[in-house]
């Protein structure tokens, strides 16, 4: 994954994060989108509504950066595939 130094991360607009209020999980490239999906459940102190909104931002970023997402909802993350 490409690393963001503190200055570059601070320069990102809120809309470039899955969780903009918390500035968690940047979404500016495919590597960060995949990482945001992998770490989604590690974000603490957010409501289900905030998770729903974050998931929509992740799906939009995934489409933009050519990342395939198999889950339709964040609630499917970590569950065995049927």
matplotlib code that plots the C-alpha trace (Angstrom):
import matplotlib.pyplot as plt

x = [0.0, 1.3, 1.9, 0.7, 2.9, 1.2, 1.5, -0.1, -2.8, -3.7, -3.9, -6.6, -10.1, -12.7, -14.4, -11.3, -11.9, -14.4, -15.0, -14.6, -15.4, -12.8, -10.5, -10.1, -9.5, -8.3, -9.7, -7.4, -6.1, -6.9, -4.5, -6.1, -9.6, -8.7, -7.2, -10.3, -12.4, -9.9, -9.9, -13.5, -14.5, -11.5, -12.9, -14.4, -17.0, -19.0, -22.7, -24.3, -25.5, -21.9, -20.8, -23.6, -22.3, -18.7, -19.6, -21.2, -18.0, -15.9, -18.0, -17.8, -14.0, -13.7, -15.5, -13.4, -10.1, -11.1, -11.4, -13.8, -15.9, -17.9, -19.9, -23.1, -23.1, -20.4, -22.4, -21.2, -17.5, -15.8, -18.7, -18.1, -19.2, -22.2]
y = [0.0, 3.5, 5.4, 8.8, 11.0, 13.3, 16.4, 14.6, 13.0, 16.4, 17.9, 15.5, 16.9, 15.3, 13.7, 11.5, 9.6, 6.7, 8.3, 12.0, 13.3, 11.0, 11.4, 7.6, 5.4, 7.5, 6.5, 8.3, 5.2, 1.5, 0.4, 2.6, 1.5, -2.2, -1.2, 0.7, -2.5, -4.7, -2.3, -1.3, -3.0, -1.6, 2.0, 2.6, 5.0, 5.4, 4.7, 2.3, 5.3, 6.6, 3.1, 3.0, 6.4, 5.3, 2.1, 4.1, 6.3, 3.1, 1.6, 4.8, 5.0, 1.3, 1.9, 4.9, 3.0, -0.3, -2.3, -5.2, -5.5, -8.6, -7.6, -5.6, -4.2, -3.7, -6.1, -8.9, -8.2, -11.1, -13.5, -16.8, -16.8, -19.0]
z = [0.0, -0.8, 2.5, 3.1, 5.2, 7.7, 5.5, 2.5, 4.7, 6.2, 2.7, 1.6, 1.6, 3.9, 0.9, 0.3, 3.5, 4.1, 7.5, 6.9, 10.4, 11.9, 8.9, 8.8, 5.8, 2.9, -0.5, -3.0, -4.8, -5.3, -2.6, 0.0, -1.1, -0.5, 2.8, 3.9, 3.2, 5.1, 8.1, 8.0, 11.2, 13.1, 13.0, 16.5, 17.9, 14.7, 14.2, 11.8, 9.8, 9.5, 8.5, 5.8, 4.5, 4.6, 2.7, -0.1, -0.3, -0.4, -3.2, -5.3, -4.8, -5.7, -8.9, -9.7, -9.0, -10.6, -7.3, -7.3, -4.2, -3.8, -0.7, -1.2, 2.4, 5.1, 7.2, 4.9, 5.6, 7.3, 6.8, 4.9, 1.3, 0.5]

ax = plt.figure().add_subplot(projection="3d")
ax.plot(x, y, z, "-o")
ax.set_aspect("equal")
plt.show()
